[in-house]
Amino acid sequence: MGESLTVATPWYPAPNHPFGGAFVRDKVEAVAPLFTDVNVYHVEDWPLPKEPLVGRIDRRKVDELLLKE
């Protein structure tokens, strides 16, 4: 106990998709009591970059942000 849980997902219920990603929400709610802090990062649309290099740079940035938690 005393640990944080961070979930980054493109699937999570939202006003325009109330049932989308309900399985992710259910799993987060199921394990939430085991953690002191729970963060869910949800972006409704994660468009793919046109340039593969941009995708790799974006991925590194996301990894950096998640490691700071």
C-alpha positions as CSV (number, residue, x, y, z in Angstrom):
1,M,0.0,0.0,0.0
2,G,1.1,3.6,-0.4
3,E,1.8,3.3,-4.1
4,S,0.5,5.1,-7.1
5,L,-1.2,3.6,-10.1
6,T,-1.1,5.4,-13.5
7,V,-3.1,4.2,-16.4
8,A,-2.6,5.7,-19.9
9,T,-5.3,4.5,-22.3
10,P,-7.1,5.5,-25.4
11,W,-10.1,3.5,-24.2
12,Y,-12.2,4.9,-21.4
13,P,-15.9,6.0,-21.2
14,A,-16.5,9.6,-22.4
15,P,-19.5,11.7,-23.1
16,N,-19.5,10.9,-26.8
17,H,-18.7,7.2,-26.1
18,P,-20.3,6.3,-22.7
19,F,-19.6,2.6,-23.0
20,G,-16.2,2.8,-24.8
21,G,-13.5,1.3,-22.6
22,A,-15.8,0.4,-19.8
23,F,-13.6,-2.7,-19.2
24,V,-10.7,-0.4,-18.5
25,R,-12.8,1.7,-16.0
26,D,-14.0,-1.5,-14.3
27,K,-10.4,-2.8,-13.9
28,V,-9.2,0.5,-12.5
29,E,-12.1,0.6,-10.1
30,A,-11.4,-3.0,-9.0
31,V,-7.7,-2.3,-8.1
32,A,-8.1,1.3,-6.9
33,P,-8.4,0.3,-3.2
34,L,-4.9,-1.2,-3.4
35,F,-3.4,2.2,-4.1
36,T,-3.2,5.6,-2.4
37,D,-3.2,7.5,-5.6
38,V,-4.8,6.5,-9.0
39,N,-4.4,8.6,-12.2
40,V,-6.1,7.8,-15.5
41,Y,-4.8,9.6,-18.6
42,H,-7.4,9.3,-21.4
43,V,-7.3,10.9,-24.8
44,E,-10.3,10.3,-26.9
45,D,-8.3,10.4,-30.2
46,W,-4.7,9.5,-30.6
47,P,-4.1,10.2,-34.3
48,L,-1.1,8.5,-35.9
49,P,1.7,10.7,-37.0
50,K,2.4,10.9,-40.7
51,E,6.2,10.8,-40.1
52,P,7.5,7.6,-38.4
53,L,10.2,9.7,-36.7
54,V,7.6,12.0,-35.1
55,G,5.9,8.9,-33.7
56,R,9.1,7.8,-32.1
57,I,9.8,11.2,-30.6
58,D,6.2,11.4,-29.3
59,R,6.5,8.0,-27.7
60,R,9.7,9.0,-25.9
61,K,8.0,12.1,-24.6
62,V,5.1,10.0,-23.3
63,D,7.5,7.6,-21.6
64,E,9.3,10.6,-20.1
65,L,6.1,11.9,-18.6
66,L,5.1,8.6,-17.2
67,L,8.4,8.0,-15.6
68,K,8.1,11.4,-13.7
69,E,5.0,10.1,-11.8
